[in-house]
Amino acid sequence: MKKKLFAAAGTLLLAFCSTFLISCEDKIMGYSVLLWNIPEYKLQSGDTLPVYIRSNISQVYVAGVQGEKIEIPLWQLTDPVKKSKINSVTKKYEDCAHTYASVKIDGLPCRAEPVNTAKQVYRLRKGEVIKLLYVGKGQAPMTGGEPLPGDWYRILTKDGTQGWCFSYNLNLYETDENGEQVGGEKLDEEDEEDNYYNSILNKAWYPDSFSTMISSGNIDITKLHPSYNFTIDTVNNKVSLNMSGIHESWDYTGYTKTDDYEYTLNDIPIIIVYKKSTFIVVRYTDESGKPQELNLITLADDINAIVAAEKQRRTDAYQKVASSTGNLSSSSYGNLSFNSDGTFKWTGFKLLVPSIISAGAKNAGTCSVKYAVSKDLAASYDGVLTFKFEGTTDEVNFLYKLESDGLRLEAATDATYNGILVTARSSSPLIMYFR
């Protein structure tokens, strides 16, 4: 009898666990609009799909299609939204839901804004197929003092690039559920494979972390280095890969296409996966057989100029402290002064030893602005001062604020750091006032 009860209980538990797992797998994170046809599933741009998972590593969504789940590149779907909001997203794209275009001239610019003088983000090839997303309002290009006929369209390319293109040199047409052209002229598209691969050549590809640092302003000058890049130099027939811990160079003898958008360099332990015109993945295998996957991007910014600007920002911040404070004094934490050459003198700090300052520290050293503060902390602090005392190799960091009558320092030993950014104070910080 007991065995039957345990068996029944086990069956119920198994059924519960299975039901729970299925419900977790079937949890919908949102709904998206398809931006590019998927003919093998007879899906057309403009269709709405449920989305279950987003993978930033693989750069795909997992979406529900005809009773199964498939991976779809991130660029091919809109950002998932709640079911109550998907109608407004669908409406945005409905006028051009099935509208595509082929390009009539080579080098047609795709721009950041719907105006002919805006920054160019992409150059279209003659015969290249693009998706028209929606019409925008902008200034029509002029010829002979007259505006060209046509409209500005938000467009999408097959590598996921978006921008604005004027329709005068576009051949517009609709597509059916098989992805076949309906109407419009028939234009031959140039060889995409070579164009994708050729767009990788003879340019520097940097770690995608560079883009994050530059866009956030969180510049770590020890990591943002122009020599950290990947290049295929077809002029000198050289391939080089220089990253933190990787310094390799090989002779270049060409490539072999091994999969869609995947290229293996001949006789070199490098595989390149083309993602878009500004983003590739490099798979590198070292001599020990250890594989690495590197996400690389191109940059429009001058890295040397960015590093120089960051160094100047740090220098200016320190000089402001040095010129604004003079000789400072605290009844509990001694006397402190900053010099314009980046040195300091601090006496009477024994109450800070050894919890914050090492016992071997002398009364002088160097001070700099190495770290920055997050936006949340910027309202209360001007930045972070990094002290290096003679007699010790340790660095001691303090959040600081220039007051009208002196300087406020707060120990940042246990603060939260994200790269060079201090994002949160210590849980029980020591605060000092120097007048």
Secondary structure, 3 states (H helix, E strand, C coil): CHHHHHHHHHHHHHHHHHHHHHHHHCCCCEEEEECCCEHHHCECCCCEEEEEEEECCCCEEEEEECCEEEEEEHHHECCCECHHHHHHHHHHHHCCCCEEEEECCCCEEEECCCCCCCCEEEEECCCCEEEEEEEECCCCCEECCEECCCCEEEEECCCCCEEEEEHHHEEEEEECCCCCEECCCCCCCCCHHHHHHHCCCCCCEEEHHHHHHHHHCCCCCCCCCCCCEEEEECCCCEEEEEECCEEEEEECCCEEEEECCEEEECCCCEEEEEEECCEEEEEEECCCCCEEEEEEECCCCCHHHHHHHHHHHHHHHHHHHHHHHCEEEECCCEEEEECCCCEEEEECCHHHCCCCCCCCCCCEEEEECCCEECHHHHCCCCEEEEEEECCCCCEEEEEEEEECCEEEEEECCCCEEECCEEEECCCCCCEEEEC
